[in-house]
Amino acid sequence: MIRPPRPWVVVDCLAVLALVGLAELGLANTFEGGGYLVVAGLAAVLGLLVAVLTAGLPGAVLVGAVPIVALVFGGPVALRSKGLGLGVPGAQTLGDVLQGTLRGWGELLSTLPWVDLSGSPAMVPFLLGYLGAVLAGALAVRTRSAGAPLLPMLVVLTVVLLLRRPEGTGSDLLDWYPVAFAVVAVGWLVVRSLRVAPGASVSGAGHGRVARTAVAALVVGAVLLVAVPLTIPFAPSGAPASQGTALRENRQRLVDVSALDSPLRRFRTFTDQGTNTLENVHDKVLFTVRGAPKGSRVRLVTLDRYDGHEWLPSNNTEAGTSDDAFLRVDSRVDNPLRGRKVRASVSVTRAYRSAWMPTVGSLTSLQLIFADPREQRDEMRYNLATATAVLPSGIGSQDPYEFTSVSPRSDVDASTPGWEGPTQPVVGLRRLDAFLPAVLDANIPPMRKVFILAGYLHDQGRYSDGAPPGELQYKAGQGLDRLVDGFLLAAPPVGDDEQYAAAMAMLANRVGVPARVVVGAVLPGDGKVRGADIHAWVELRVLDGSWRTLPTKTFMSRTPVLRTLAPPVAVPPPATTPPAEKPHPPTARDRSSAQDHSGTGSGTGVRLLPWLSLLVVLLLVPLTKGVRRRLRRRRGRAADRIAGGWTELVDHARDLGVPVRLHVSRPEQARVMALPGGESLSREADDGVFAASEPSDAAVEAFWDQMMAERRDLREGRRLARRLWAPFNPLSLWRHRGERRPAD
């Protein structure tokens, strides 16, 4: 093996460092700060040192050195562990490196940005930089191949594209980083392609510069065609922007929060059920919130999926975002919402027995003031889309915490435009049709329908938690039978927060406005939240994608059941009464639903365009060669067709990587190619070209048949990779000076 000159090694190392930095730039909207780039850069330097220092040694030495260096330096570089001193890792450090190597990828995907550069996730940029650099550097100094060192870098870029957060950070430049990567990669490819040994007379060495530059141009075109659509969000008019492709959108093994306790299911533990009721906390202080303004809405849990039996919290329920899952939270949260800033602390009492963590607004940071906060933080999860925090093992009186958040705008009325995208996953909505046929058929905006239904529930409903004598028949529950037959179609509807909120959310979803149920409290002046303060309300999704609180007073009746009077007369279901209502033009929802299929098709077509373009680029070379071969065989004088047959054999040898000397006679070329019947075939070619009389068509066909047989023999002696690459190799498409007519 011949080691390249030192200047070449320096250029290769600089190119690898630049590519590592550009590839890992895609994690800038995932990690907190830019420290991860420093870790990746140091790891790349380590990888290059290993590759260069072992360049003259057997490959087994390189293979053995790669994991050893990663184990020794992974702790101090990525995990910032001290070890035993002087860079010597201890047993604990080695264990942390191994654990981070295995667990870091999963923890990175399951952590809501921003991700702290600590613990297992810190091993991800280290491993990407180290392994990518050591493999690319080793291929650069051990081979003369121009493109082979790029393969590890392309793998690193692909992994980053899969690991990155789909949403942008507001910087358009970050969306274009794969294009910058492609430019540097092709520049490096061109530089390596133009390195030619002096005096080379073998085809593909001294005379292959133009061909290799053309190959580089094809590569940059293909990379740009693929990289740009993958990174620049695209969406048809009226549809949500595409978020790209990432593993974050396909998370597995998320925490099953639907199996945890539900404050809505056990809502009657917060109401006055009598003095002898077990687990009743109506009069007890559950938790204290300090720092938040009086009247703030304290959220316990958001329930955004209905399964036909009850409203539940869930993962991946909101269209247009990948933040609708319960993920780990580090020090800060990359929260795009804007609103009033809140800084508060929460301490719970023994009476609060739940896994749900009370919060105000949408979190921007959270600090656990626990005896062992790291273990608890690894367990805690937060859903940014529903602003819900949970500690699955349960939060107790010894678990205080502090947080900062933003409280966005929350007002909504009948004139507010509703969300025009997909609605929530709600089972059994068709059961409601018998309750609201007039509302469904009305030509009015969906949000107005919501307020008409809310007004009906408020005016006709009665409130009862089933505890007083004579009201025991009003059972708890959110099943379809309880909500439809036992509440909405009852005369009058009777229930408490559980039934009112659950039914109102279903009605809103049925008329086309996404809705969800929230259980929480309005913060009292002293900050102490008792069981009596816990209530349920409904949130509606509006046109800009935000969620607004439907005022409880619009749909929840506080009128008690009239037990002393005769049974009330049945009241018909709500009807819309828009006096002199002018017909409304088709709404944006109607127009968008009619365009759904065309928009989807357009988006799919644009997404497929780069891959189709890449396929055309790949097929262009073999198609061009096929046309050229047919023209050589069929067009021109007989002597020209025989000369074309020999040129076809030489071009095929060049595509297969067989050394071919140019500017020499055909017999000399045959000896260099080492073909069994090459010399006799070359002399037949000379006889046909220089004969006094024109060869017959039969002689031309016989020559071509013999040439094709030699062509097949030439392929059989090559490696599989060479045989597969030969049809796509564009080298023979560029002619060299003096090649048209070999010397005699």
Helices and strands as residue ranges (DSSP letters): H 6-24, G 25-27, H 35-53, H 59-74, I 75-79, H 91-109, E 111-112, G 120-122, H 123-142, H 150-163, H 172-175, H 177-193, H 209-231, G 247-250, G 257-259, G 267-269, E 285-290, E 297-303, E 305-306, E 311-312, E 328-329, E 340-348, E 354-357, E 359-360, E 362-368, H 373-379, E 381-383, E 388-395, E 401-407, G 429-432, H 437-441, H 446-460, E 462-463, H 480-480, I 481-488, E 494-495, H 497-510, E 515-522, E 528-530, G 531-533, E 534-541, E 547-550, G 552-554, H 588-594, H 596-634, H 638-655, H 666-673, H 678-690, H 697-716, H 720-725, G 726-728, G 730-733
